[in-house]
């Protein structure tokens, strides 16, 4: 059972890292060094960005729950 949780944690962590890296970058350091020429314009988020954000939130909640289960129930 412990092996299953460890493998699940590895898979969740890799997918969580990938979903975080796939998200669009914000202003970041680019705004300090000259900025984005379109930064003053109103920009709406696409459905893909919203979906990716929700997936990232879900993966992070699932990861936290798996860590809690792994720490308290299996140790």
C-alpha positions as CSV (number, residue, x, y, z in Angstrom):
1,X,0.0,0.0,0.0
2,X,2.9,2.3,0.8
3,X,4.4,1.7,-2.6
4,X,1.1,2.7,-4.3
5,X,1.0,6.0,-2.4
6,X,4.7,6.8,-3.2
7,X,4.1,6.1,-6.9
8,X,0.9,8.2,-6.8
9,X,2.8,11.1,-5.2
10,X,5.5,11.0,-7.8
11,X,3.0,11.1,-10.6
12,X,1.0,13.9,-9.0
13,X,4.2,15.9,-8.4
14,X,5.3,15.6,-12.0
15,X,1.9,16.6,-13.4
16,X,1.7,19.5,-10.9
17,X,5.1,20.8,-12.0
18,X,4.1,20.4,-15.6
19,X,0.8,22.3,-15.1
20,X,2.5,25.1,-13.3
21,X,5.2,25.5,-16.0
22,X,2.5,25.4,-18.8
23,X,0.7,28.5,-17.4
24,X,1.3,31.8,-19.1
25,X,3.8,34.1,-17.5
26,X,2.6,37.3,-15.9
27,X,4.4,40.6,-16.0
28,X,7.4,39.3,-14.0
29,X,10.8,40.9,-14.6
30,X,9.9,42.0,-18.1
31,X,7.8,44.8,-16.7
32,X,10.8,46.1,-14.8
33,X,13.2,46.1,-17.8
34,X,11.0,47.8,-20.3
35,X,7.6,46.2,-20.0
36,X,5.1,44.7,-22.3
37,X,3.8,47.0,-25.0
38,X,0.3,45.6,-24.5
39,X,0.4,45.8,-20.7
40,X,-1.9,48.8,-20.6
41,X,-4.6,47.1,-22.6
42,X,-7.4,45.1,-21.0
43,X,-6.8,41.4,-21.6
44,X,-9.2,38.6,-20.8
45,X,-8.1,35.0,-20.0
46,X,-8.9,32.4,-22.5
47,X,-10.8,29.2,-21.5
48,X,-7.6,27.2,-21.9
49,X,-5.9,29.4,-19.3
50,X,-8.9,29.1,-16.9
51,X,-9.0,25.3,-17.4
52,X,-5.3,25.0,-16.8
53,X,-5.6,27.1,-13.6
54,X,-8.4,24.9,-12.3
55,X,-6.4,21.7,-13.1
56,X,-3.4,23.2,-11.2
57,X,-5.6,23.9,-8.2
58,X,-7.1,20.5,-8.3
59,X,-3.7,18.8,-8.6
60,X,-2.3,20.8,-5.7
61,X,-5.2,19.9,-3.5
62,X,-4.9,16.2,-4.4
63,X,-1.1,16.4,-3.8
64,X,-1.7,17.9,-0.3
65,X,-4.3,15.3,0.6
66,X,-2.0,12.4,-0.6
67,X,0.8,13.8,1.5
68,X,-1.4,14.0,4.6
69,X,-2.7,10.4,4.0
70,X,0.9,9.3,3.5
71,X,2.2,10.9,6.7
72,X,-0.6,10.2,9.1
73,X,-2.1,6.8,8.0
74,X,0.9,5.0,6.6
75,X,3.7,5.9,9.1
